[in-house]
Amino acid sequence: MQVFNPIKLIKLNNFNIQQLEVKFDQENLSEQDAKLLGKVLEKLKNLKTLHFNFMSCRIISQYSFSLLLSGVIKVQSLTSLTINLDQQKLDQQEVFNLSSVLAQAKNLIYLSILMQDHNLIKQGAFQLGQALENLKNLKSLTLDLSQSKEKGSYKLGQIGDQGLSDLSKSLSLCSNIQELNLNLQNNNILRKGACNLGAAIAQFKNIIKLNLQLAQVFRFYFRKLFDHTNLIFNLIIVIHFISQNIIGDQGASDFCLELKICQRLQILKLDLMSNEINEAGIIQIGIQLGQIENLKDLNINLMLNNSKKQNLEQMCQGLQKSKSLNTIELILFKPYKTYLYEYHYVDNEIILRKALGRILQKTKYLALYNFDFKKF
C-alpha cells in the first residue's frame, strides 16, 4: 500500500494505484485542499483499497469534509474503505455527510469506520445504519463507536438502547457479512439493545468471525502515600465508572440465544466486562454458545461480573457440548475490597483451572486470566 500526505497526493501523476493510504498530518484541512484531493481521487480508476487517517487533522468545516468524500463515491472500483476518525469531534451534519457518501459506495466489500470518542447520539447511529442498508455486497464490517474519554465539552455514551436498536435493524439487512467487529464500549447499552443486536447478527447466515465489545470500562486513579517511618508506599485504588453498559442476565441470555443460530460462526470474542451478569446469565452463556457446532475459538471477558467457581463450571459444562471448540480464553477478575466497592471473589486460580480443565477435556487450549489487585 502506498502512503501519501495530502500535499504529496495533490501532486500525484501516477493514477494506476490500487492501494492507497492518506495520512492527514497537518492540523487543518482547507476547503481548497479538500476539493483538490477529491478531484485526484476521482482519477484513480483502478483504486481498490483506500485508507483515510484523520487522527492528526482537524477538519475545519462540513464543506471540506463533503468535498473530500465526494471524490470517493466516484471511484467505482473501490471495494475496501477505512476511515479513521478517532478523536475527531464531528457534528451531526458531518456524520450525515459521511453516511450519505457511504450509502453510495455500493461496491464495498470491506468497510471500517473508526469513530472512538465522538459525540455520536442515537440519530447518528440511525444515519450510519441507513447507509449500511445499501451495502448489499459487504462481507467485512468494523465499527468502533466506543467512548473512553472522561473529560470534555460533550457527553459520553449517548447511543443508548434506541440508537443500537435502530443500527441493528439496518445491520440485519447486510446478510452477506462474514466478519463483524463492533465496539460499543460505554454507550448506555441495556438489555433491549443487546437483544436487538443479537437478533440482527442472527440474520448473518454466513458469519464466521464476531468481535463484540459491550464493556463498561472503569478507570483507576492511583494515589501513593509515602510513609516516612517505614519507608514504604501505600497504594490507594479508586474505581471510577464511566457511562454504563448494563445488559444484565436477561440481555446476556437473549443475545447468546440469538447467536446460536449462527452455526457457521468459528471465532467469537465477547467483552462483557462489568455488565451485572450473575449466575443465571453466566450459565446461559455456556448453554447457548455450546450449541454453535462450528465454534473453534472463544474469548469471553467476564471481569467485574459475578464469576464464581460454580457458575463458571456450569458455563463450561454447556460450552463443552460444542463439537469443534479448540480454544477458550476466560478473562476474570478478583478485585481488592475497599470501603467504596465490594465485588464477588473468583475462587483460587489453581483450583478453578483444574476444575474447568476437567470439564473441558476436549479443548486443546484453556487460558484463564485472573487479575488480583492484592499483588499491587
C-alpha positions, 0 to 999 in steps of 0.5 A: 500500500502506498502512503501519501500526505495530502500535499504529496497526493495533490501532486500525484501523476501516477493514477494506476494505484490500487492501494492507497493510504492518506495520512492527514498530518497537518492540523487543518484541512482547507476547503481548497485542499479538500476539493483538490484531493477529491478531484485526484481521487476521482482519477484513480480508476483502478483504486481498490483499497483506500485508507483515510487517517484523520487522527492528526487533522482537524477538519475545519468545516462540513464543506471540506469534509463533503468535498473530500468524500465526494471524490470517493463515491466516484471511484467505482472500483473501490471495494475496501474503505477505512476511515479513521476518525478517532478523536475527531469531534464531528457534528451531526451534519458531518456524520450525515455527510459521511453516511450519505457518501457511504450509502453510495459506495455500493461496491464495498466489500470491506468497510471500517469506520473508526469513530472512538470518542465522538459525540455520536447520539442515537440519530447518528447511529440511525444515519450510519445504519441507513447507509449500511442498508445499501451495502448489499455486497459487504462481507467485512464490517468494523465499527468502533463507536466506543467512548473512553474519554472522561473529560470534555465539552460533550457527553459520553455514551449517548447511543443508548438502547434506541440508537443500537436498536435502530443500527441493528435493524439496518445491520440485519439487512447486510446478510452477506457479512462474514466478519463483524467487529463492533465496539460499543464500549460505554454507550448506555447499552441495556438489555433491549439493545443487546437483544436487538443486536443479537437478533440482527447478527442472527440474520448473518447466515454466513458469519464466521468471525464476531468481535463484540465489545459491550464493556463498561470500562472503569478507570483507576486513579492511583494515589501513593502515600509515602510513609516516612517511618517505614519507608514504604508506599501505600497504594490507594485504588479508586474505581471510577465508572464511566457511562454504563453498559448494563445488559444484565442476565436477561440481555446476556441470555437473549443475545447468546440465544440469538447467536446460536443460530449462527452455526457457521460462526468459528471465532467469537470474542465477547467483552462483557466486562462489568455488565451485572451478569450473575449466575443465571446469565453466566450459565446461559452463556455456556448453554447457548454458545455450546450449541454453535457446532462450528465454534473453534475459538472463544474469548469471553471477558467476564471481569467485574461480573459475578464469576464464581467457581460454580457458575463458571463450571456450569458455563463450561459444562454447556460450552463443552457440548460444542463439537469443534471448540479448540480454544477458550480464553476466560478473562476474570477478575478478583478485585481488592475490597475497599470501603467504596466497592465490594465485588464477588471473589473468583475462587483460587486460580489453581483450583478453578483451572483444574476444575474447568480443565476437567470439564473441558477435556476436549479443548486443546487450549484453556487460558484463564486470566485472573487479575488480583489487585492484592499483588499491587 
